[in-house]
């Protein structure tokens, strides 16, 4: 996915410089710098309260009134997928997807997007009639129909069961390969981050303490070995002790 | 599909829809599943009990039977409470000479226009206060003060200002009905889910789109709840204005009947009030169901 953009590094899609955000006395983000390339898939890990959601909300422009400084450049076309699907219960699924779209083939575009997430059959259903996975698929369709240059995902699969999550992750990879947005995925799931992203960041005490490019070899045995190494490194940086790891391994 | 049939087989009802895998079950548990049809499904022990068709009519019917029995045996004095058949025959006479319809229509028109202006005022003031901060500062305070004054206490002043004609009656009803509609509409507009406001921001909705697609639909259930209160209050207000001063209408009929000691007419008018109240409430619930189709699936 987007190999060409990594080699040349032209203009990045997102450029963050010295971003600081405070809640009261606590500094959540402490002068953070980050570039995300066009079409690059970045996962952001961090413990609860580490500020990873604060960072995403800052990029989404949703942190009104939170004091702070620094600047960032983000594309005009930004889509956000939240942990809850956030579908308007009084609009049918297709109307939720097309909400706020401009132009005259709005409905066709919405139906096409629903087709991409295999939800065409539920276009005329009410959101409450959908399962959790279906709702989140509709939310994905709503974000992709806008052809975003930057896709912000705030723990999008956190509320789903393990099986549904697996299928959603595969779907997300397909969709990103097709639409090529820059992606920032906020998650607390280390495996998910390694599987999905090309680059994994760890946020700790308001700073990125790890910035790791994921380059798993294609040979299965080596791949598994490297995966375990990366996983161990990330878990350790998240404060999981070796003893704890051995206990559940 | 597979996990569904496992779940139903365990409770003993899915034995007919067994997938192929279940044929290989040990015979004992298969037999258990068959037997479950009758023996293993226990009746629910907790909860209020099973539903009886038209069960809601049992209470009122019982009351009517007791009333009839009491009147027939002479246990209930006819001067205190007329017999049901006396009420029915009086009702028939009043319909035949047209007095009941005439007074009912007068009352209905009063109530209708009072409610109409109450809805118009309540909804528009609710929208003004709900959508803008300045509007809230201007409108909400006076309305809260007005609400603190018992509506009946305003009647003498309204009579001085507007006389005792139809205008004063309609105004009183409107003043009483608009309050719940205003409060619920205002509240509905103000309590739009913050998550949806965020969503609207990320979707770059314009102010107009935000109002149309998010705020107003979110406030609609509140408005309809206010409407339901408003309709109930309109009958209440009607009774009040018609008892105070009127020369026509159901309240006037009741007052006249009291003067002549005609219990059966009073009872008849009360029955008409009950019918009006119940049917208008039913109508509002019907409107609510039609206006909020997405909510119906929750009730089903």
Boltz contact constraints between the chains, C-beta under 6 A:
constraints:
  - contact:
      token1: [A, 60]
      token2: [B, 202]
      max_distance: 6.0
  - contact:
      token1: [A, 62]
      token2: [B, 198]
      max_distance: 6.0
  - contact:
      token1: [A, 80]
      token2: [B, 202]
      max_distance: 6.0
  - contact:
      token1: [A, 86]
      token2: [B, 195]
      max_distance: 6.0
  - contact:
      token1: [A, 86]
      token2: [B, 199]
      max_distance: 6.0
  - contact:
      token1: [A, 89]
      token2: [B, 294]
      max_distance: 6.0
  - contact:
      token1: [A, 90]
      token2: [B, 217]
      max_distance: 6.0
  - contact:
      token1: [A, 90]
      token2: [B, 294]
      max_distance: 6.0
  - contact:
      token1: [A, 99]
      token2: [B, 203]
      max_distance: 6.0
  - contact:
      token1: [A, 100]
      token2: [B, 203]
      max_distance: 6.0
  - contact:
      token1: [A, 100]
      token2: [B, 205]
      max_distance: 6.0
  - contact:
      token1: [A, 126]
      token2: [B, 294]
      max_distance: 6.0
  - contact:
      token1: [A, 126]
      token2: [B, 297]
      max_distance: 6.0
  - contact:
      token1: [A, 128]
      token2: [B, 297]
      max_distance: 6.0
  - contact:
      token1: [A, 129]
      token2: [B, 297]
      max_distance: 6.0
